[in-house]
Amino acid sequence: MTVERTAVNPVTWSAELGFNQGEVVSGHTRTLYVSGQTAMNRDGKPQHDGDMAAQLALSIDNLEAVLAEAGMSLANLVRLNVYTTDVELLFPHYGILAGRLGAAGVAPTSTMLGVTRLAVPGQMVELEGTAVA
């Protein structure tokens, strides 16, 4: 069975920023809900204190690791929630995420939220996703 994804964009500005307003997904047989991924190493130790770009890159790596373990990739991502303790600091580095999603040929629906803090002190960004296959 082939997964079909149809972008739903009543406006075009979001697609230019790398995400769709909505996405109709059909033909899938598996759904993966990915818990928030942060800049933690394999031993559960926080990494890159104070470095938003490095934390974002490692968070994406960790998201991809969960996807890979389920036999999926960023190309399967249909929803991505981004939580950050500093929206203004994240924006200059957002190209790291947009570039990785673009390389995978995907523009998942997305929400970015500024939060007071994340569960692990020192973490500045967390990525939570939904993928289908």
Secondary structure, DSSP 8 states (H G I E B T S, - for coil): ---EEEEE-SSSHHHHTT--SEEEEES---EEEEEEE-SB-TTS-B-STT-HHHHHHHHHHHHHHHHHHTT--GGGEEEEEEEES-HHHHGGGHHHHHHHHHHTT---EEEEEE-S--SSTT--EEEEEEEE-
